Amino acid sequence: MDTIIRKCKLNNDLEESAFLFGARQTGKSTFLRKNFPKALYFDLLDTELNLRLAKRPGLLYEMLKDEPVEKLVIIDEIPEVPLLLNEVHRLISEKNMRFILCGSSARKLKRKGYNTLGGRALPYYFYPLVSAEIPDFNLQKALTYGMLPPHYLSQNPQQRLSAYIDVYLREEVKAEALVRNLDGFQRFLEIAAITSGEMLNYNNVASDCGISANTAKEYFSILEDTLIGYMIPAYTKVAKRKVIQASRFYFFDVGVCNFLLHRKELQRGTPEYGHAFEHFVMQEIRAYLGYTQSEKQLSYWRTYTGIEVDAVLGEAEVAIEIKSTEEVQNKHLKGLKTFAEEHPECRQIIVSLDRFNRKIGTIETIYVLDFLKKLWNGEII
């Protein structure tokens, strides 16, 4: 991990407080300890500290009120003791102190209406590892085991993935009493993995899980709030064709999705490899937009006749089709060509395993590793 420099822009130039949210084991705590070694650090996973501050949140104010104003304070896992936010608010208002408040879920704060500091802390998000952070990046390893640091860097990633799902269910879902039937929710996770990258139909998911559509919708909301999954909206600003408006759901990490689907060995040319390949590229695009704090929305486009584009960036500024083929052919270009009929100024890119970068008409074909380099160099958008 010493050779890995994370892309998160949170640094010592921070002029005001910040929330840092990211799913479990993305590396938030390691990043904070490495990049802010002089900060006062409170880890609320420390049981003794947690119990003391939960019992008397005002203790935080007493501990910090005489600290110099330039002293940065980090509170890790702030959702564990959300009442501390009142004391943080007080210290920011009265003492002009700076905080970094870290957590793997904003759900507890949102659900119970806790103090979210009224705009006094800027939100930052942390993602799994990305290709640009890893020397000698291994695409096959990333597609198979995902990009969470303990998994990508592990000698036994399958066992760690199993433990990850267990910890998530136990510590995020069960401890928060988010669902009554944990076994049913685990079955839902498997169905959600099957639909990852597909258009979301709550009725179909509900039927497969034996739950109501409203419950299915709530379960997806839990995945979003605990940062385990995210929605990609449909791009609907099209004048001529009738388009699908349902969102697509993705797990935040392709390795977690693979584990839930019991995918262990991905072979090129199989549908499973193709799904993982698309998922991974979308994961990288999303992280890039997040880390660069871009205002460009990531969406997808699909007509009712089944013509689609995997990723649309911004107001149709860039359209990206993701194919795991080793030879791009005309049949792979239909979606981009159709989309370009209504958006002729759009940059059109197909990302694939084809090593020969070239232009086919107005469409750029870019080898996946070259695309990732261009993406993180700011050459795509």
BELMOUR-V33026 format. One record per residue. N is the residue number from 1. PSI is psi as a letter, one per 20 degrees, with the letter a starting at -180 (999 if undefined). OMEGA is omega in whole degrees, -180 to 180 (NA if undefined). Layout:
BEGIN
[[N	PSI	OMEGA] [N	PSI	OMEGA]]
END
This chain:
BEGIN
[[1	i	-177] [2	h	-178] [3	i	-178] [4	p	177] [5	o	-175] [6	q	-175] [7	i	-179] [8	p	-175] [9	j	177] [10	o	-176] [11	a	-175] [12	i	176] [13	j	-178] [14	p	-178] [15	i	179] [16	r	-176] [17	r	-177] [18	q	164] [19	p	173] [20	o	-179] [21	q	176] [22	q	-180] [23	r	179] [24	q	173] [25	j	173] [26	i	177] [27	j	-177] [28	g	-176] [29	g	178] [30	g	179] [31	g	-177] [32	g	-179] [33	h	-179] [34	h	-172] [35	i	180] [36	m	-174] [37	h	-178] [38	i	-179] [39	q	168] [40	p	-171] [41	p	176] [42	o	180] [43	o	-176] [44	j	168] [45	i	171] [46	o	-172] [47	g	-178] [48	g	179] [49	g	179] [50	g	-177] [51	g	-179] [52	g	-178] [53	h	177] [54	h	180] [55	h	-178] [56	n	-178] [57	h	-179] [58	i	177] [59	h	179] [60	g	179] [61	g	-179] [62	h	-178] [63	h	-170] [64	i	-170] [65	h	-179] [66	j	177] [67	q	178] [68	q	-173] [69	h	-178] [70	i	-178] [71	p	177] [72	p	180] [73	p	177] [74	p	174] [75	o	-178] [76	p	-178] [77	l	180] [78	h	177] [79	i	178] [80	h	178] [81	m	-172] [82	h	178] [83	i	176] [84	h	-179] [85	h	175] [86	g	179] [87	h	176] [88	g	178] [89	g	-179] [90	g	-179] [91	h	176] [92	g	-177] [93	g	-174] [94	h	-172] [95	i	-179] [96	k	179] [97	q	178] [98	p	180] [99	q	162] [100	o	-175] [101	o	-169] [102	q	178] [103	r	179] [104	j	179] [105	p	174] [106	j	-172] [107	g	-178] [108	h	179] [109	g	-178] [110	g	-172] [111	h	-175] [112	j	175] [113	k	180] [114	r	179] [115	p	176] [116	j	170] [117	j	171] [118	l	178] [119	j	-179] [120	i	177] [121	p	-179] [122	q	180] [123	p	172] [124	q	180] [125	q	-178] [126	p	-174] [127	r	170] [128	r	176] [129	q	174] [130	r	-174] [131	h	-176] [132	i	180] [133	i	-169] [134	o	172] [135	q	179] [136	l	-179] [137	p	-178] [138	o	-176] [139	g	-178] [140	g	178] [141	g	-180] [142	g	-179] [143	h	-175] [144	g	-172] [145	i	179] [146	a	-169] [147	j	172] [148	p	-175] [149	g	-179] [150	h	-178] [151	g	-179] [152	h	-175] [153	i	-174] [154	q	171] [155	i	-180] [156	m	-173] [157	h	-177] [158	g	179] [159	h	179] [160	h	177] [161	g	177] [162	g	180] [163	h	-179] [164	g	180] [165	g	180] [166	g	180] [167	g	179] [168	g	-179] [169	g	-176] [170	g	-171] [171	h	-179] [172	g	-172] [173	g	-176] [174	g	-177] [175	h	180] [176	j	-178] [177	l	-178] [178	h	179] [179	q	179] [180	h	-174] [181	n	-176] [182	h	178] [183	g	178] [184	h	179] [185	h	178] [186	h	175] [187	h	177] [188	g	179] [189	g	180] [190	g	178] [191	h	178] [192	h	178] [193	h	178] [194	h	-177] [195	i	-178] [196	p	-178] [197	i	180] [198	r	176] [199	p	-173] [200	p	175] [201	o	-175] [202	h	-179] [203	g	180] [204	g	179] [205	g	-180] [206	g	180] [207	g	-179] [208	h	-177] [209	i	-176] [210	k	179] [211	r	178] [212	q	178] [213	h	178] [214	h	177] [215	g	178] [216	g	179] [217	g	178] [218	h	179] [219	g	177] [220	h	177] [221	h	177] [222	g	179] [223	h	178] [224	g	-176] [225	h	177] [226	j	173] [227	k	177] [228	h	179] [229	r	180] [230	q	179] [231	q	171] [232	o	-178] [233	r	175] [234	q	173] [235	o	-171] [236	j	-177] [237	m	-179] [238	p	-172] [239	h	-168] [240	g	-170] [241	q	175] [242	p	-173] [243	q	176] [244	q	-180] [245	i	179] [246	q	178] [247	r	170] [248	q	179] [249	p	174] [250	q	166] [251	q	-174] [252	i	-178] [253	p	-176] [254	h	179] [255	h	177] [256	g	178] [257	g	179] [258	g	-179] [259	g	-180] [260	h	180] [261	j	-180] [262	k	175] [263	o	-177] [264	g	-180] [265	o	-179] [266	p	180] [267	p	177] [268	q	179] [269	i	179] [270	q	176] [271	h	-179] [272	g	177] [273	g	-180] [274	g	179] [275	g	-180] [276	h	180] [277	g	178] [278	g	-179] [279	g	-178] [280	g	-179] [281	g	176] [282	h	179] [283	g	180] [284	g	180] [285	g	-180] [286	g	180] [287	h	178] [288	g	180] [289	h	180] [290	g	-177] [291	h	178] [292	j	180] [293	l	180] [294	q	175] [295	j	179] [296	p	178] [297	q	173] [298	p	179] [299	r	174] [300	r	-177] [301	p	178] [302	p	178] [303	r	178] [304	i	178] [305	j	174] [306	j	176] [307	p	-173] [308	r	171] [309	p	-172] [310	h	-176] [311	p	173] [312	p	-178] [313	p	179] [314	b	180] [315	m	-180] [316	k	178] [317	h	179] [318	p	174] [319	p	-174] [320	p	172] [321	p	-174] [322	o	-178] [323	p	-179] [324	j	179] [325	q	176] [326	i	176] [327	o	180] [328	p	179] [329	r	-177] [330	h	-178] [331	h	-180] [332	i	-172] [333	i	-172] [334	g	-178] [335	g	-179] [336	g	179] [337	g	-180] [338	g	179] [339	h	-178] [340	h	177] [341	h	179] [342	i	179] [343	m	-174] [344	h	180] [345	i	-176] [346	p	172] [347	p	-175] [348	p	-175] [349	p	169] [350	p	180] [351	p	-175] [352	a	174] [353	j	177] [354	o	-174] [355	i	-178] [356	n	178] [357	p	-178] [358	r	174] [359	p	174] [360	n	-172] [361	c	179] [362	j	-175] [363	p	176] [364	p	172] [365	p	-175] [366	p	176] [367	p	-170] [368	g	-178] [369	h	175] [370	h	178] [371	g	-179] [372	g	177] [373	g	179] [374	g	-180] [375	g	-175] [376	i	173] [377	j	180] [378	k	-176] [379	i	179] [380	g	176] [381	999	NA]]
END
